[in-house]
Amino acid sequence: MRIREHPLRRAAMGVAVGAALVAGSVVPTAGAQAAVPAAAAPPPSDGVEVSPAALPDSAWGSCASPTLQAFGAQCAMLDVPLDYARPNGTKIQLALSRIKHTVPDAQYQGIMLVNPGGPGGSGLVLSILGGFVPGGAGNAYDWIGFDPRGVGSSVPALTCDPNYFNGPRPEYVPTSPAIEKAWLAKAKAYAQACGANGGALLDHLKTTDTVKDMDRIRAALSRKQLNYYGFSYGTYLGQVYATLYPQRVRRMVLDSNVDPTRVWYQANLDQDVAFEKNMKIWWGWLAQYDSVYHLGATEAAVESAFYAEKAKLGKNPAGGVIGSSEWTDSFLFAGYYQSTWLQLGQLWADWKANADPQPLIANYNSAQGVGDDNGYAIYDAVQCSDVQWPKEFSTWREDNWRVYAKARYETWANAWYNAPCLYWPAKAGRPVEVDGEKAPPVLLVDETLDAATPYAGSLKVRKLFPKSSLLALPGGTSHANSLFGNACEDDLIAAYLADGTLPSRRPGGGPDATCAPLPVPDPTAAAARAASTSGAGSERFSLLARALPADPLAPDPCETGRTSPRRSVMSVSSNEFPTSAQPTPDHGDAGPNCPCGHLLAGHDRIAARYCSATAASGLDRACVCRDLQPETASILYAAP
């Protein structure tokens, strides 16, 4: 399933890292500092005998990330086996962050691991997620963020060809043998580059390897059980963990569930159909506000205009970069998150009015991760080796043309995104048969028009986990959108995390509780541009505002020694947090329009919230924006 990786992932760790496992492009993340011993006492023990692999309190130090520093996080590196069949053999390192519980020890509920999805998404900064749980229900946990093996600040981090997504690329739809041949050659070259650069790591990047890493984190923190919050592909990690180690699961929240019976080839075809529906919904929304965007007065007219522009760019790429394929990718997030509709609508309208290619190029490069393929490399490494994909392209050709007949937008884009699996050099495994019969009660969450992980997957997981409860948001098109300001949804999650309360399981195969999704954006409403300071949102807004430096005129420590290409200048907005409507000074790669201007709100949830709070506070913290963006690269941009 397709993901998008932001460029220039930087280290968030403030501790020393070891040498890379293999030479070539598998490298340790730069920017490490010496560790500063943590002064806090270890969490109360739950009776686990401390193993030699346990992390002593002295292993935790300060984090390089200003965001993690602002939230009082600690960081560490954990050695784990490269190959769990040889536990005493070569070790690799996982980058961890921790924000400890603030309740009395008698009320402590254990560790809470968080994964944002991907595969290939960095979760290091997600230890801050506990502060977004309403009513302080997250305060009873130690929240653990981590970069999975091969990702981000973990060592080694895989990269194969950082410029793989440079535009313009061939047209996605293979209407000629030449187009098909070009894409197959491109995909094969990428797979070969991963084989050359990945070394021994490439054979140990399956879902089951990360699940074993999660259990090693649990053991290293001396806990009998773990709690877990997984988004998107992270739900599959949770499903597999609960299948292999049901007795070690305490509580789990799984938001936007992968159907474990359809990994991964069929899941991508399912996704194509779902995205087609969501893109048509967005085009209809643009038509509803034709007075704002001037792109067409009907859904059919907007869709026609979209493909007409795509055809024009295929012949004459904007700025020499944005061709037909880049145009398709530039607007895909509208199918993921309603919170991107305003920005993407304005991006298209501005291009139509001004024909300035630079905003298009900046948006594409940022969303697609041009210059940093770590997330994509791990995506391929996991999905291509979790299970054997069809070996003959004739199968792909037949299936994708069949789906394309009813799902024009994303089908061939998705096929070529996954095409390196045709040539993947690592041996494919067999997926775990997910079975939640022995798992404790877990909470499943999903919007019913989620395209990245179609809702049928959550219904399947509910069936496989007979003690689970499913919270559905009928009509919602956003993906992995919990703890994003929907009071009904977030309060049910908070109740479960507080004391295990779940909606009563109903007979039949449907959801057990429902909440209305967040309302769709209204570009004509003044409220869309004003700060929201009521309800569930205000609590989380206050949390973020308190974490910001008090002096808005203080020198920005991140301005020293930062070098990176400029990213998109689109403003951040959501239904919970405000946009920055006023121009702010241009701080390097943050863009001239607002702090964190390069972010799409739904694409990078924590960064978007943080940046919106920053803007509303009148603080120009471009450094925080730049730091957050790569660390949370996949929180939620994308697909599992």
VEXROLO-887293 format. One record per residue (C-alpha): x, y, z; residue number from 1; residue in one letter. Coordinates in steps of 0.02 Angstrom, whole numbers, always signed. Layout:
<pts>
- u;v;w;resi;resn
- X;Y;Z;NUM;A;
...
</pts>
This chain:
<pts>
- u;v;w;resi;resn
- +0;+0;+0;1;M;
- +68;+167;-50;2;R;
- +154;+281;+72;3;I;
- +237;+448;+56;4;R;
- +398;+489;+145;5;E;
- +449;+666;+180;6;H;
- +629;+712;+133;7;P;
- +780;+736;+243;8;L;
- +737;+632;+394;9;R;
- +850;+693;+533;10;R;
- +907;+613;+693;11;A;
- +799;+642;+845;12;A;
- +915;+550;+959;13;M;
- +1030;+631;+1085;14;G;
- +1129;+473;+1118;15;V;
- +1277;+392;+1035;16;A;
- +1242;+270;+896;17;V;
- +1344;+123;+838;18;G;
- +1421;+85;+671;19;A;
- +1316;+28;+525;20;A;
- +1294;-156;+499;21;L;
- +1342;-154;+316;22;V;
- +1433;-37;+200;23;A;
- +1360;+59;+54;24;G;
- +1202;+159;+80;25;S;
- +1145;+76;+241;26;V;
- +1207;+208;+360;27;V;
- +1184;+265;+539;28;P;
- +1086;+423;+563;29;T;
- +1189;+579;+590;30;A;
- +1175;+708;+726;31;G;
- +1199;+601;+880;32;A;
- +1265;+678;+1041;33;Q;
- +1333;+604;+1199;34;A;
- +1198;+537;+1313;35;A;
- +1148;+633;+1467;36;V;
- +1103;+512;+1607;37;P;
- +921;+523;+1657;38;A;
- +887;+569;+1836;39;A;
- +714;+494;+1853;40;A;
- +686;+328;+1938;41;A;
- +634;+176;+1835;42;P;
- +449;+137;+1824;43;P;
- +377;+22;+1954;44;P;
- +413;-160;+1916;45;S;
- +276;-283;+1876;46;D;
- +380;-430;+1932;47;G;
- +481;-464;+1776;48;V;
- +655;-528;+1808;49;E;
- +777;-405;+1731;50;V;
- +868;-487;+1585;51;S;
- +1040;-444;+1520;52;P;
- +952;-354;+1377;53;A;
- +860;-237;+1496;54;A;
- +891;-52;+1474;55;L;
- +960;+22;+1635;56;P;
- +898;+195;+1680;57;D;
- +1071;+262;+1640;58;S;
- +1045;+213;+1457;59;A;
- +913;+348;+1438;60;W;
- +975;+521;+1393;61;G;
- +921;+685;+1320;62;S;
- +847;+690;+1145;63;C;
- +916;+797;+1005;64;A;
- +739;+833;+944;65;S;
- +676;+1002;+1008;66;P;
- +501;+932;+1006;67;T;
- +545;+783;+1114;68;L;
- +645;+898;+1227;69;Q;
- +495;+1015;+1244;70;A;
- +387;+869;+1299;71;F;
- +516;+804;+1422;72;G;
- +556;+645;+1328;73;A;
- +709;+536;+1354;74;Q;
- +796;+440;+1215;75;C;
- +898;+280;+1204;76;A;
- +965;+151;+1083;77;M;
- +922;-33;+1107;78;L;
- +1026;-175;+1036;79;D;
- +922;-314;+958;80;V;
- +974;-466;+856;81;P;
- +982;-443;+669;82;L;
- +922;-623;+654;83;D;
- +817;-690;+796;84;Y;
- +866;-866;+743;85;A;
- +1041;-815;+799;86;R;
- +1008;-712;+955;87;P;
- +1192;-702;+1001;88;N;
- +1246;-649;+828;89;G;
- +1255;-479;+744;90;T;
- +1159;-340;+829;91;K;
- +1070;-189;+757;92;I;
- +1000;-41;+854;93;Q;
- +826;+29;+879;94;L;
- +801;+213;+919;95;A;
- +679;+237;+1064;96;L;
- +599;+385;+1150;97;S;
- +502;+385;+1313;98;R;
- +385;+504;+1404;99;I;
- +353;+435;+1576;100;K;
- +191;+427;+1671;101;H;
- +144;+575;+1781;102;T;
- +19;+489;+1895;103;V;
- +68;+413;+2062;104;P;
- +152;+245;+2041;105;D;
- +1;+158;+2116;106;A;
- -99;+216;+1964;107;Q;
- +34;+172;+1835;108;Y;
- -31;+63;+1692;109;Q;
- +129;+12;+1604;110;G;
- +214;+49;+1439;111;I;
- +122;+104;+1282;112;M;
- +213;+71;+1118;113;L;
- +157;+174;+967;114;V;
- +179;+139;+782;115;N;
- +122;+260;+646;116;P;
- +110;+139;+501;117;G;
- +198;+130;+335;118;G;
- +283;+11;+337;119;P;
- +431;+127;+344;120;G;
- +359;+263;+454;121;G;
- +461;+340;+592;122;S;
- +377;+330;+760;123;G;
- +514;+405;+867;124;L;
- +422;+566;+908;125;V;
- +258;+476;+946;126;L;
- +298;+460;+1130;127;S;
- +211;+631;+1138;128;I;
- +46;+552;+1083;129;L;
- -10;+519;+1262;130;G;
- -36;+704;+1287;131;G;
- -172;+702;+1155;132;F;
- -284;+580;+1249;133;V;
- -429;+676;+1329;134;P;
- -451;+689;+1515;135;G;
- -271;+647;+1556;136;G;
- -304;+462;+1524;137;A;
- -136;+447;+1438;138;G;
- -42;+507;+1590;139;N;
- -44;+336;+1674;140;A;
- +70;+260;+1542;141;Y;
- +251;+271;+1491;142;D;
- +232;+313;+1305;143;W;
- +366;+234;+1197;144;I;
- +404;+297;+1023;145;G;
- +522;+198;+915;146;F;
- +594;+190;+741;147;D;
- +570;+12;+677;148;P;
- +722;-81;+614;149;R;
- +796;+0;+460;150;G;
- +698;+162;+485;151;V;
- +754;+338;+526;152;G;
- +867;+348;+677;153;S;
- +880;+161;+701;154;S;
- +1047;+87;+647;155;V;
- +1070;+43;+508;156;P;
- +942;+141;+407;157;A;
- +908;+77;+233;158;L;
- +916;+185;+77;159;T;
- +928;+125;-103;160;C;
- +905;+273;-222;161;D;
- +860;+439;-138;162;P;
- +810;+516;-304;163;N;
- +697;+376;-362;164;Y;
- +545;+491;-363;165;F;
- +626;+636;-455;166;N;
- +507;+704;-585;167;G;
- +460;+694;-721;168;P;
- +440;+506;-727;169;R;
- +352;+401;-859;170;P;
- +163;+412;-874;171;E;
- +82;+290;-754;172;Y;
- -47;+213;-870;173;V;
- +47;+93;-985;174;P;
- -43;+128;-1146;175;T;
- +109;+74;-1245;176;S;
- +241;-63;-1228;177;P;
- +371;+74;-1209;178;A;
- +289;+143;-1050;179;I;
- +275;-30;-975;180;E;
- +456;-69;-1017;181;K;
- +516;+95;-940;182;A;
- +427;+64;-776;183;W;
- +484;-117;-764;184;L;
- +664;-62;-793;185;A;
- +648;+75;-663;186;K;
- +574;-45;-533;187;A;
- +706;-177;-568;188;K;
- +847;-52;-547;189;A;
- +775;+2;-380;190;Y;
- +761;-176;-316;191;A;
- +940;-209;-371;192;Q;
- +1000;-53;-281;193;A;
- +915;-112;-122;194;C;
- +999;-281;-142;195;G;
- +1168;-198;-160;196;A;
- +1144;-77;-16;197;N;
- +1041;-181;+104;198;G;
- +1163;-320;+137;199;G;
- +1114;-442;+274;200;A;
- +980;-323;+339;201;L;
- +870;-352;+188;202;L;
- +831;-531;+240;203;D;
- +770;-475;+411;204;H;
- +642;-339;+379;205;L;
- +481;-438;+386;206;K;
- +334;-391;+494;207;T;
- +378;-534;+610;208;T;
- +552;-459;+638;209;D;
- +476;-295;+697;210;T;
- +350;-389;+805;211;V;
- +495;-478;+890;212;K;
- +580;-310;+912;213;D;
- +424;-246;+998;214;M;
- +431;-391;+1118;215;D;
- +616;-357;+1147;216;R;
- +572;-177;+1191;217;I;
- +444;-243;+1316;218;R;
- +574;-357;+1395;219;A;
- +706;-220;+1397;220;A;
- +585;-111;+1496;221;L;
- +555;-255;+1619;222;S;
- +369;-272;+1588;223;R;
- +266;-431;+1581;224;K;
- +143;-349;+1460;225;Q;
- +135;-203;+1343;226;L;
- -1;-83;+1288;227;N;
- -2;-32;+1106;228;Y;
- -72;+103;+993;229;Y;
- -55;+66;+808;230;G;
- -109;+163;+654;231;F;
- -128;+94;+478;232;S;
- +8;-37;+447;233;Y;
- +39;-23;+633;234;G;
- -126;-113;+658;235;T;
- -53;-263;+568;236;Y;
- +96;-261;+685;237;L;
- -28;-263;+830;238;G;
- -129;-405;+755;239;Q;
- +25;-512;+729;240;V;
- +94;-471;+901;241;Y;
- -71;-518;+983;242;A;
- -72;-681;+884;243;T;
- +105;-731;+933;244;L;
- +107;-661;+1110;245;Y;
- -75;-646;+1169;246;P;
- -29;-664;+1351;247;Q;
- +87;-514;+1338;248;R;
- -49;-395;+1275;249;V;
- -136;-284;+1402;250;R;
- -229;-157;+1296;251;R;
- -225;-111;+1111;252;M;
- -300;+26;+1006;253;V;
- -293;-16;+820;254;L;
- -344;+128;+707;255;D;
- -379;+92;+522;256;S;
- -355;-94;+511;257;N;
- -264;-193;+380;258;V;
- -358;-347;+323;259;D;
- -231;-481;+371;260;P;
- -305;-606;+248;261;T;
- -263;-496;+98;262;R;
- -81;-444;+125;263;V;
- -10;-372;+18;264;W;
- -46;-391;-168;265;Y;
- -235;-401;-154;266;Q;
- -239;-265;-23;267;A;
- -165;-142;-147;268;N;
- -297;-182;-277;269;L;
- -432;-156;-144;270;D;
- -355;+11;-105;271;Q;
- -367;+71;-285;272;D;
- -556;+51;-288;273;V;
- -576;+141;-122;274;A;
- -469;+288;-177;275;F;
- -573;+309;-334;276;E;
- -726;+340;-228;277;K;
- -638;+462;-113;278;N;
- -563;+564;-254;279;M;
- -736;+581;-331;280;K;
- -800;+641;-162;281;I;
- -664;+773;-159;282;W;
- -700;+827;-337;283;W;
- -883;+845;-288;284;G;
- -832;+952;-140;285;W;
- -728;+1064;-254;286;L;
- -880;+1082;-367;287;A;
- -986;+1130;-218;288;Q;
- -865;+1273;-187;289;Y;
- -838;+1322;-368;290;D;
- -859;+1503;-313;291;S;
- -697;+1482;-216;292;V;
- -592;+1368;-326;293;Y;
- -664;+1394;-502;294;H;
- -621;+1217;-556;295;L;
- -793;+1161;-614;296;G;
- -974;+1169;-557;297;A;
- -1005;+981;-553;298;T;
- -906;+830;-496;299;E;
- -895;+771;-677;300;A;
- -830;+940;-733;301;A;
- -695;+944;-599;302;V;
- -643;+766;-639;303;E;
- -633;+808;-823;304;S;
- -528;+961;-785;305;A;
- -412;+857;-677;306;F;
- -375;+732;-815;307;Y;
- -362;+867;-947;308;A;
- -226;+951;-844;309;E;
- -142;+784;-818;310;K;
- -135;+757;-1006;311;A;
- -63;+931;-1036;312;K;
- +73;+904;-905;313;L;
- +116;+737;-982;314;G;
- +167;+832;-1139;315;K;
- +243;+983;-1054;316;N;
- +292;+954;-870;317;P;
- +272;+1106;-757;318;A;
- +442;+1177;-718;319;G;
- +517;+1026;-803;320;G;
- +467;+922;-650;321;V;
- +279;+897;-632;322;I;
- +222;+780;-769;323;G;
- +66;+674;-777;324;S;
- +122;+551;-643;325;S;
- +180;+688;-525;326;E;
- +12;+776;-548;327;W;
- -77;+617;-494;328;T;
- +32;+596;-340;329;D;
- +17;+780;-292;330;S;
- -167;+764;-251;331;F;
- -177;+588;-182;332;L;
- -187;+649;-2;333;F;
- -361;+715;-38;334;A;
- -411;+532;-39;335;G;
- -326;+504;+128;336;Y;
- -377;+654;+234;337;Y;
- -516;+781;+225;338;Q;
- -400;+898;+320;339;S;
- -298;+919;+160;340;T;
- -444;+972;+51;341;W;
- -423;+1158;+79;342;L;
- -238;+1161;+41;343;Q;
- -246;+1047;-109;344;L;
- -395;+1138;-181;345;G;
- -302;+1302;-166;346;Q;
- -145;+1226;-241;347;L;
- -239;+1173;-396;348;W;
- -335;+1338;-407;349;A;
- -175;+1439;-393;350;D;
- -92;+1335;-529;351;W;
- -241;+1364;-643;352;K;
- -239;+1552;-608;353;A;
- -53;+1586;-605;354;N;
- +37;+1443;-693;355;A;
- +178;+1458;-566;356;D;
- +258;+1284;-555;357;P;
- +356;+1314;-396;358;Q;
- +216;+1279;-270;359;P;
- +174;+1120;-367;360;L;
- +356;+1064;-366;361;I;
- +379;+1105;-181;362;A;
- +220;+1011;-135;363;N;
- +266;+859;-239;364;Y;
- +446;+849;-178;365;N;
- +391;+862;+3;366;S;
- +246;+740;-8;367;A;
- +342;+614;-112;368;Q;
- +503;+622;-12;369;G;
- +618;+668;-155;370;V;
- +794;+656;-87;371;G;
- +756;+529;+49;372;D;
- +692;+356;+6;373;D;
- +713;+275;+177;374;N;
- +526;+257;+204;375;G;
- +496;+188;+31;376;Y;
- +645;+69;+43;377;A;
- +576;-5;+204;378;I;
- +401;-10;+132;379;Y;
- +465;-119;-10;380;D;
- +577;-221;+103;381;A;
- +431;-268;+217;382;V;
- +292;-293;+92;383;Q;
- +398;-380;-39;384;C;
- +468;-504;+87;385;S;
- +318;-532;+201;386;D;
- +236;-636;+65;387;V;
- +271;-692;-112;388;Q;
- +196;-574;-241;389;W;
- +149;-640;-414;390;P;
- +311;-677;-505;391;K;
- +247;-647;-680;392;E;
- +204;-472;-736;393;F;
- +68;-543;-847;394;S;
- -32;-572;-687;395;T;
- -5;-392;-632;396;W;
- -52;-329;-805;397;R;
- -215;-425;-810;398;E;
- -267;-380;-632;399;D;
- -224;-197;-643;400;N;
- -311;-169;-809;401;W;
- -464;-254;-736;402;R;
- -463;-139;-585;403;V;
- -419;+14;-689;404;Y;
- -582;-5;-783;405;A;
- -673;+50;-625;406;K;
- -534;+141;-531;407;A;
- -441;+255;-650;408;R;
- -355;+371;-528;409;Y;
- -235;+263;-428;410;E;
- -228;+89;-502;411;T;
- -74;+101;-612;412;W;
- +12;+225;-495;413;A;
- -5;+96;-357;414;N;
- +50;-47;-469;415;A;
- +214;+38;-514;416;W;
- +240;+92;-335;417;Y;
- +244;-92;-287;418;N;
- +332;-156;-443;419;A;
- +502;-180;-358;420;P;
- +421;-333;-277;421;C;
- +434;-417;-447;422;L;
- +623;-417;-429;423;Y;
- +649;-410;-241;424;W;
- +814;-495;-195;425;P;
- +765;-553;-20;426;A;
- +673;-717;+3;427;K;
- +487;-701;+33;428;A;
- +408;-775;+188;429;G;
- +234;-831;+235;430;R;
- +119;-714;+331;431;P;
- +64;-759;+507;432;V;
- -114;-823;+511;433;E;
- -189;-690;+624;434;V;
- -296;-761;+763;435;D;
- -356;-653;+906;436;G;
- -451;-790;+996;437;E;
- -333;-784;+1146;438;K;
- -306;-595;+1143;439;A;
- -383;-483;+1275;440;P;
- -516;-355;+1230;441;P;
- -447;-228;+1105;442;V;
- -522;-70;+1030;443;L;
- -535;-57;+841;444;L;
- -567;+110;+757;445;V;
- -602;+155;+575;446;D;
- -692;+276;+461;447;E;
- -804;+182;+342;448;T;
- -737;+264;+183;449;L;
- -555;+248;+233;450;D;
- -466;+215;+68;451;A;
- -293;+168;+128;452;A;
- -358;+26;+236;453;T;
- -536;-6;+175;454;P;
- -666;-28;+311;455;Y;
- -692;-211;+267;456;A;
- -523;-242;+350;457;G;
- -586;-180;+517;458;S;
- -741;-290;+502;459;L;
- -627;-439;+467;460;K;
- -516;-401;+616;461;V;
- -669;-384;+728;462;R;
- -717;-559;+676;463;K;
- -542;-627;+708;464;L;
- -534;-545;+880;465;F;
- -695;-602;+964;466;P;
- -667;-497;+1122;467;K;
- -638;-337;+1023;468;S;
- -755;-191;+997;469;S;
- -762;-88;+837;470;L;
- -793;+98;+838;471;L;
- -846;+157;+664;472;A;
- -865;+332;+593;473;L;
- -994;+312;+453;474;P;
- -959;+417;+299;475;G;
- -787;+474;+355;476;G;
- -653;+470;+221;477;T;
- -500;+504;+330;478;S;
- -369;+375;+372;479;H;
- -293;+342;+544;480;A;
- -378;+496;+612;481;N;
- -405;+459;+796;482;S;
- -347;+579;+932;483;L;
- -373;+719;+807;484;F;
- -508;+819;+894;485;G;
- -666;+715;+871;486;N;
- -733;+718;+1049;487;A;
- -849;+568;+1028;488;C;
- -711;+459;+957;489;E;
- -570;+520;+1067;490;D;
- -672;+507;+1227;491;D;
- -713;+324;+1192;492;L;
- -527;+291;+1167;493;I;
- -488;+383;+1328;494;A;
- -614;+278;+1424;495;A;
- -534;+118;+1360;496;Y;
- -359;+177;+1406;497;L;
- -418;+236;+1577;498;A;
- -498;+76;+1639;499;D;
- -525;-44;+1495;500;G;
- -705;+8;+1459;501;T;
- -760;-43;+1284;502;L;
- -925;-21;+1192;503;P;
- -1030;-176;+1219;504;S;
- -1008;-300;+1078;505;R;
- -1163;-309;+970;506;R;
- -1229;-462;+881;507;P;
- -1187;-480;+698;508;G;
- -1040;-423;+595;509;G;
- -1055;-234;+605;510;G;
- -982;-102;+720;511;P;
- -1014;-97;+906;512;D;
- -1021;+92;+921;513;A;
- -1025;+238;+800;514;T;
- -973;+420;+802;515;C;
- -1002;+552;+671;516;A;
- -842;+596;+579;517;P;
- -771;+771;+589;518;L;
- -865;+889;+473;519;P;
- -794;+919;+300;520;V;
- -699;+1084;+281;521;P;
- -793;+1240;+229;522;D;
- -678;+1361;+137;523;P;
- -807;+1500;+150;524;T;
- -827;+1490;+339;525;A;
- -731;+1611;+448;526;A;
- -722;+1472;+576;527;A;
- -609;+1374;+459;528;A;
- -477;+1506;+486;529;R;
- -506;+1542;+669;530;A;
- -431;+1459;+821;531;A;
- -535;+1322;+898;532;S;
- -526;+1336;+1087;533;T;
- -672;+1231;+1144;534;S;
- -710;+1050;+1180;535;G;
- -584;+910;+1163;536;A;
- -472;+1015;+1053;537;G;
- -436;+1150;+1180;538;S;
- -354;+1030;+1302;539;E;
- -232;+969;+1173;540;R;
- -206;+1145;+1106;541;F;
- -157;+1203;+1279;542;S;
- -37;+1059;+1298;543;L;
- +52;+1108;+1139;544;L;
- +54;+1292;+1179;545;A;
- +132;+1259;+1349;546;R;
- +271;+1161;+1266;547;A;
- +322;+1307;+1157;548;L;
- +462;+1425;+1208;549;P;
- +395;+1577;+1300;550;A;
- +489;+1708;+1201;551;D;
- +435;+1719;+1019;552;P;
- +581;+1833;+980;553;L;
- +714;+1718;+1053;554;A;
- +844;+1655;+928;555;P;
- +791;+1495;+844;556;D;
- +923;+1365;+894;557;P;
- +880;+1262;+741;558;C;
- +935;+1399;+624;559;E;
- +1118;+1358;+656;560;T;
- +1193;+1233;+537;561;G;
- +1030;+1182;+452;562;R;
- +1037;+1148;+267;563;T;
- +896;+1073;+167;564;S;
- +797;+1112;+11;565;P;
- +642;+1221;+23;566;R;
- +481;+1127;+44;567;R;
- +300;+1169;+9;568;S;
- +225;+1332;+71;569;V;
- +47;+1271;+94;570;M;
- -33;+1323;+258;571;S;
- -86;+1199;+390;572;V;
- -267;+1181;+439;573;S;
- -383;+1056;+519;574;S;
- -553;+1053;+600;575;N;
- -473;+1064;+770;576;E;
- -328;+1184;+752;577;F;
- -312;+1349;+661;578;P;
- -216;+1396;+508;579;T;
- -89;+1533;+509;580;S;
- -173;+1662;+399;581;A;
- -40;+1796;+418;582;Q;
- +129;+1791;+332;583;P;
- +277;+1757;+445;584;T;
- +462;+1779;+413;585;P;
- +542;+1653;+298;586;D;
- +648;+1536;+402;587;H;
- +747;+1425;+288;588;G;
- +645;+1278;+228;589;D;
- +489;+1316;+330;590;A;
- +417;+1423;+192;591;G;
- +365;+1606;+190;592;P;
- +179;+1588;+229;593;N;
- +173;+1510;+400;594;C;
- +271;+1404;+522;595;P;
- +270;+1226;+461;596;C;
- +199;+1286;+297;597;G;
- +262;+1133;+206;598;H;
- +151;+1013;+302;599;L;
- -14;+938;+256;600;L;
- -118;+929;+413;601;A;
- -180;+751;+393;602;G;
- -16;+691;+320;603;H;
- +83;+721;+477;604;D;
- -37;+731;+620;605;R;
- +73;+777;+766;606;I;
- +174;+903;+669;607;A;
- +17;+981;+599;608;A;
- -59;+1001;+771;609;R;
- +100;+1068;+845;610;Y;
- +125;+1191;+704;611;C;
- -54;+1251;+709;612;S;
- -39;+1282;+895;613;A;
- +123;+1372;+861;614;T;
- +43;+1484;+732;615;A;
- -105;+1523;+844;616;A;
- +13;+1570;+985;617;S;
- +98;+1696;+873;618;G;
- +262;+1604;+888;619;L;
- +374;+1577;+740;620;D;
- +452;+1408;+778;621;R;
- +508;+1352;+606;622;A;
- +642;+1245;+687;623;C;
- +512;+1141;+777;624;V;
- +417;+1119;+616;625;C;
- +568;+1059;+521;626;R;
- +616;+942;+661;627;D;
- +444;+864;+677;628;L;
- +410;+840;+493;629;Q;
- +536;+703;+454;630;P;
- +525;+617;+622;631;E;
- +341;+580;+602;632;T;
- +358;+550;+417;633;A;
- +219;+426;+405;634;S;
- +105;+463;+541;635;I;
- -12;+455;+440;636;L;
- +15;+500;+280;637;Y;
- -19;+352;+212;638;A;
- -54;+185;+187;639;A;
- -7;+38;+285;640;P;
</pts>
